[in-house]
Amino acid sequence: MKKEDKYISATEINQFLYCPYQWYYIKKYGIEYINSLREPKEQDLQFSNFKKGIEYHEKYYKDIVKLRYKKYAIIFGIIAILLIIAIMRVLK
């Protein structure tokens, strides 16, 4: 174990909690090598799990963005309904 690997940083803990596989691959291969695998080119069969992981996280991110927009739409709808109710009460 190298001296710089003796301690685990808060960033590494966060990476591990987000995705243990990502943390493992970064520790094993290094971030530069992992980022080079993201480039669209022919990959070895041994990295098919890595490709699956990238696809999973891209889908997960898209789902999170969709949920965020749905949340904003619901909040906006509730505010609009409350404003309409308030205006109707004032006009009575």
MARDREN-494961 format. One record per residue: residue in three letters; x, y, z of N, C-alpha, C in turn; residue number from 1. Coordinates in Angstrom, 3 decimals. Layout:
<sites>
ALA X Y Z X Y Z X Y Z NUM .
...
</sites>
This chain:
<sites>
MET 0.849 -1.180 0.000 0.000 0.000 0.000 0.894 1.243 0.000 1 .
LYS 0.658 2.131 -0.920 1.426 3.368 -0.989 1.060 4.281 0.167 2 .
LYS 1.959 5.217 0.469 1.710 6.131 1.587 0.450 6.959 1.362 3 .
GLU 0.239 7.423 0.121 -0.955 8.238 -0.155 -2.241 7.410 -0.115 4 .
ASP -2.119 6.075 -0.213 -3.292 5.201 -0.126 -3.625 4.798 1.310 5 .
LYS -2.830 5.273 2.257 -3.025 4.876 3.646 -4.338 5.410 4.219 6 .
TYR -4.742 6.570 3.762 -5.964 7.191 4.266 -7.008 7.263 3.162 7 .
ILE -8.252 7.199 3.563 -9.353 7.331 2.612 -9.985 8.703 2.831 8 .
SER -10.095 9.469 1.767 -10.639 10.822 1.866 -12.169 10.785 1.882 9 .
ALA -12.752 11.912 2.239 -14.210 12.033 2.226 -14.752 11.853 0.808 10 .
THR -14.005 12.316 -0.186 -14.417 12.151 -1.576 -14.478 10.670 -1.949 11 .
GLU -13.489 9.906 -1.480 -13.492 8.473 -1.773 -14.664 7.773 -1.092 12 .
ILE -14.988 8.181 0.117 -16.135 7.597 0.810 -17.410 7.904 0.039 13 .
ASN -17.522 9.142 -0.431 -18.690 9.530 -1.224 -18.766 8.716 -2.517 14 .
GLN -17.629 8.528 -3.189 -17.601 7.711 -4.405 -18.036 6.284 -4.096 15 .
PHE -17.546 5.730 -2.994 -17.899 4.366 -2.634 -19.386 4.237 -2.337 16 .
LEU -19.949 5.214 -1.624 -21.373 5.161 -1.316 -22.226 5.311 -2.561 17 .
TYR -21.750 6.127 -3.520 -22.488 6.309 -4.774 -22.440 5.039 -5.610 18 .
CYS -21.238 4.476 -5.745 -21.081 3.264 -6.551 -19.795 2.560 -6.143 19 .
PRO -19.902 1.461 -5.397 -18.693 0.742 -4.973 -17.830 0.260 -6.142 20 .
TYR -18.473 -0.099 -7.254 -17.706 -0.553 -8.417 -16.860 0.586 -8.987 21 .
GLN -17.445 1.765 -9.061 -16.701 2.912 -9.572 -15.479 3.167 -8.702 22 .
TRP -15.666 3.146 -7.397 -14.560 3.374 -6.475 -13.474 2.317 -6.686 23 .
TYR -13.876 1.058 -6.811 -12.919 -0.029 -6.997 -12.121 0.151 -8.291 24 .
TYR -12.814 0.422 -9.381 -12.129 0.557 -10.660 -11.189 1.752 -10.671 25 .
ILE -11.575 2.838 -10.045 -10.685 4.006 -9.979 -9.448 3.664 -9.156 26 .
LYS -9.631 2.952 -8.042 -8.481 2.556 -7.223 -7.578 1.585 -7.982 27 .
LYS -8.171 0.668 -8.726 -7.378 -0.363 -9.411 -6.676 0.173 -10.656 28 .
TYR -7.411 0.923 -11.493 -6.869 1.336 -12.784 -6.431 2.803 -12.845 29 .
GLY -6.984 3.650 -11.990 -6.666 5.074 -12.038 -7.695 5.836 -12.856 30 .
ILE -7.936 7.072 -12.473 -8.991 7.885 -13.098 -8.687 8.182 -14.568 31 .
GLU -7.406 8.378 -14.915 -7.069 8.692 -16.310 -7.430 7.523 -17.230 32 .
TYR -7.099 6.319 -16.796 -7.404 5.142 -17.607 -8.911 4.934 -17.718 33 .
ILE -9.622 5.129 -16.616 -11.075 4.975 -16.624 -11.703 5.980 -17.580 34 .
ASN -11.243 7.230 -17.528 -11.782 8.247 -18.426 -11.462 7.933 -19.882 35 .
SER -10.320 7.309 -20.148 -9.987 6.966 -21.538 -10.925 5.894 -22.078 36 .
LEU -11.489 5.065 -21.194 -12.427 4.034 -21.643 -13.767 4.611 -22.073 37 .
ARG -14.048 5.828 -21.669 -15.315 6.457 -22.037 -15.349 6.867 -23.502 38 .
GLU -14.177 6.957 -24.105 -14.106 7.358 -25.509 -14.737 6.275 -26.376 39 .
PRO -15.531 6.692 -27.375 -16.183 5.684 -28.237 -15.175 4.996 -29.155 40 .
LYS -14.796 3.789 -28.809 -13.915 2.974 -29.639 -14.169 1.521 -29.295 41 .
GLU -13.582 0.647 -30.043 -13.769 -0.789 -29.821 -13.131 -1.179 -28.487 42 .
GLN -13.905 -1.805 -27.619 -13.422 -2.189 -26.301 -13.221 -3.693 -26.217 43 .
ASP -12.357 -4.091 -25.308 -12.160 -5.516 -25.046 -13.382 -6.076 -24.347 44 .
LEU -13.566 -7.371 -24.474 -14.691 -8.034 -23.837 -14.619 -7.923 -22.317 45 .
GLN -13.394 -7.846 -21.758 -13.247 -7.787 -20.313 -13.819 -6.497 -19.731 46 .
PHE -14.026 -5.471 -20.533 -14.560 -4.209 -20.047 -16.050 -4.069 -20.333 47 .
SER -16.710 -5.172 -20.672 -18.136 -5.090 -20.952 -18.911 -4.677 -19.705 48 .
ASN -18.454 -5.100 -18.518 -19.106 -4.662 -17.281 -18.925 -3.177 -17.060 49 .
PHE -17.769 -2.653 -17.441 -17.533 -1.222 -17.325 -18.504 -0.459 -18.218 50 .
LYS -18.697 -0.966 -19.442 -19.639 -0.333 -20.369 -21.052 -0.382 -19.794 51 .
LYS -21.420 -1.529 -19.216 -22.732 -1.655 -18.594 -22.882 -0.662 -17.450 52 .
GLY -21.814 -0.453 -16.696 -21.854 0.504 -15.595 -22.072 1.925 -16.082 53 .
ILE -21.380 2.289 -17.162 -21.562 3.629 -17.740 -22.998 3.794 -18.213 54 .
GLU -23.524 2.780 -18.911 -24.907 2.858 -19.392 -25.882 2.966 -18.225 55 .
TYR -25.637 2.208 -17.144 -26.504 2.262 -15.976 -26.512 3.660 -15.369 56 .
HIS -25.320 4.234 -15.187 -25.241 5.544 -14.557 -25.820 6.642 -15.453 57 .
GLU -25.664 6.508 -16.759 -26.279 7.490 -17.660 -27.798 7.411 -17.572 58 .
LYS -28.346 6.209 -17.529 -29.793 6.040 -17.395 -30.261 6.552 -16.037 59 .
TYR -29.508 6.242 -14.998 -29.844 6.699 -13.644 -29.886 8.228 -13.595 60 .
TYR -28.876 8.875 -14.214 -28.829 10.334 -14.223 -30.038 10.906 -14.967 61 .
LYS -30.380 10.315 -16.099 -31.544 10.790 -16.855 -32.820 10.627 -16.037 62 .
ASP -32.936 9.514 -15.314 -34.113 9.299 -14.463 -34.182 10.333 -13.349 63 .
ILE -33.036 10.667 -12.766 -32.997 11.679 -11.698 -33.436 13.030 -12.246 64 .
VAL -32.978 13.379 -13.445 -33.369 14.657 -14.056 -34.867 14.675 -14.318 65 .
LYS -35.415 13.561 -14.815 -36.860 13.485 -15.054 -37.636 13.661 -13.761 66 .
LEU -37.176 13.014 -12.694 -37.848 13.150 -11.394 -37.799 14.588 -10.893 67 .
ARG -36.674 15.240 -11.118 -36.538 16.634 -10.694 -37.554 17.509 -11.429 68 .
TYR -37.684 17.308 -12.743 -38.653 18.092 -13.505 -40.082 17.784 -13.082 69 .
LYS -40.366 16.519 -12.777 -41.701 16.161 -12.300 -41.990 16.845 -10.966 70 .
LYS -41.003 16.882 -10.103 -41.166 17.538 -8.805 -41.473 19.021 -8.993 71 .
TYR -40.728 19.674 -9.889 -40.985 21.095 -10.149 -42.374 21.303 -10.738 72 .
ALA -42.807 20.408 -11.621 -44.135 20.526 -12.226 -45.222 20.371 -11.168 73 .
ILE -45.042 19.435 -10.251 -46.030 19.246 -9.177 -46.074 20.454 -8.273 74 .
ILE -44.930 20.976 -7.901 -44.889 22.167 -7.040 -45.555 23.345 -7.744 75 .
PHE -45.236 23.539 -9.032 -45.836 24.631 -9.787 -47.349 24.458 -9.867 76 .
GLY -47.804 23.213 -10.084 -49.248 22.948 -10.152 -49.946 23.247 -8.828 77 .
ILE -49.340 22.862 -7.724 -49.928 23.134 -6.405 -50.006 24.629 -6.151 78 .
ILE -48.941 25.338 -6.490 -48.944 26.799 -6.310 -50.021 27.433 -7.175 79 .
ALA -50.167 26.960 -8.422 -51.183 27.511 -9.313 -52.584 27.261 -8.763 80 .
ILE -52.832 26.061 -8.253 -54.148 25.753 -7.672 -54.417 26.623 -6.455 81 .
LEU -53.418 26.785 -5.599 -53.591 27.628 -4.407 -53.861 29.081 -4.787 82 .
LEU -53.179 29.571 -5.825 -53.426 30.943 -6.291 -54.844 31.080 -6.846 83 .
ILE -55.287 30.102 -7.594 -56.650 30.146 -8.138 -57.673 30.145 -7.008 84 .
ILE -57.470 29.309 -6.016 -58.391 29.255 -4.857 -58.380 30.582 -4.122 85 .
ALA -57.192 31.148 -3.935 -57.122 32.437 -3.242 -57.814 33.546 -4.028 86 .
ILE -57.643 33.574 -5.331 -58.278 34.586 -6.168 -59.797 34.413 -6.147 87 .
MET -60.275 33.160 -6.202 -61.718 32.917 -6.158 -62.320 33.373 -4.829 88 .
ARG -61.602 33.190 -3.739 -62.095 33.635 -2.432 -62.147 35.155 -2.355 89 .
VAL -61.167 35.815 -2.943 -61.143 37.278 -2.921 -62.269 37.838 -3.774 90 .
LEU -62.576 37.205 -4.889 -63.616 37.703 -5.803 -65.025 37.433 -5.296 91 .
LYS -65.208 36.587 -4.284 -66.551 36.297 -3.762 -67.073 37.484 -3.082 92 .
</sites>
